[in-house]
Amino acid sequence: MDSSAQPIRRIASNLLWTPGGIVRNPLLTLAPDGWVVAVGSCSDPDRLAATEFYAGLLVPDFPADYRTAFERLCRDSATPLPELLAQTVTPGGVLVVISGLDYESMRLTSRSQIRRL
């Protein structure tokens, strides 16, 4: 085994945003450089060793200036988040998790937060 090889990172969450729609119970596999290399589904992520879990909505390719982009989304919180994300996500961006959503309407709330992963 090559001791210099970095481990692959696995991240699970409640939801994943994709251009094709919302995926429930996603399990992402990330390369050492942070790029998503595989997307699967897992209803019991706590049973998978070395899997991180983040409550909320995972969003790959979010703009690198994620805090500024998130502030813009918050200003338009009346619009459903999937619509806002379709206008915001850019190839080559970063992976973030957005928490504190109204899951029924898929809108941001005053409790919503963003975190880069």
N, C-alpha and C positions, 0 to 999 in steps of 0.2 A: 504494500500500500504506500502511496506517495504521501508523505507527511505534510507536504506543502499544499496539497489539494484542499480547497475550501469546501465545507459541507454545503449541500443543497439546503435551501430554506423552504419550509412548508408553512403556509399561512391559511387559516380557515376563518370564516366569518359567517354572519347571518345572510348577507346578500352580496352580490357582485354586479356592478353595472357593466354592461357591454352594449355596443351599438345595436345589437339584435334584441336587447331586452334585459330584464333583471334575472339573475341566476340565484336560486336559493341554495343555501348550504354549500357555498363554494370552497374548494380546496385548491390553492394555487401553489405551484412549485416554481421557485425562483432560482435562477442561475446565480453564481457568486457575484456577478455584477448588478444584480437586482432585477434583471429582465424576467418577465413571466415566460416560462418555457412550457408549462402545462396547466390546464384548467380541468379540474374534476369536481366531483361532488362527494360530500361526506356528511352524513347526518350525525355522526358521533366523533367529532374531532378530538375530544378528550381521551379517546381510546387509542389515538395514534401517537406513538412516541415522537418527540422532537417536533411537535406541531404547535405553532403559535396560534392563539385565537384572539381576534379583535371583534368586539361587538360593534355592529353597524354595517355600513355599505362600503365595500372595497371599490376603489376606482383606479384602474391602471391608466397611465398616460395623462394624468392630471397635469396642468401647466407647472413647470418647475418653480415658478413664483407662486406657490400654492396658497399662501396666506392672502395675497392680494386677490387672486382668482376666487377664493372662498368668500372674501368680503363682498365681491361683486355678486356672487350667488345669493348671499344673505340679503342683499338689498332688493332682490327680486324673489323673495321667499313665497310669494303668492303663486308662483308658477311651479308646477310639479318638477321635482328634481331631475327625473329622467330627461325632460325637455331641456332644462338648463345645461345638463351635462353634455348632451348632444352638441350644444353650441360651444362648449368649453374645452372638452378633451382634445388633446393634440398629440400626434404621434411623437414618440421620444420623450414624453413627459415622465412624471414620477408616480409611484404607487402611493395612494393615500387611503385612509379610512375616515369616513364621515359618520359621526355618531350623534345621538340626540335627535333623531328624525321622528316625524309623525309617520309611522309606517303604513297607516291606513291610506293616507292621501299622498304619501311619498313626497312630503314637503319638508323644508328646513323649519326649525323652530328656534325660539330664543335660546334654547339649551344646546343647539347644534354646535359641534366642534369638529375640527379637522386635525389629522395627525399624519405626518409622512412616515412611511414604513421603510 
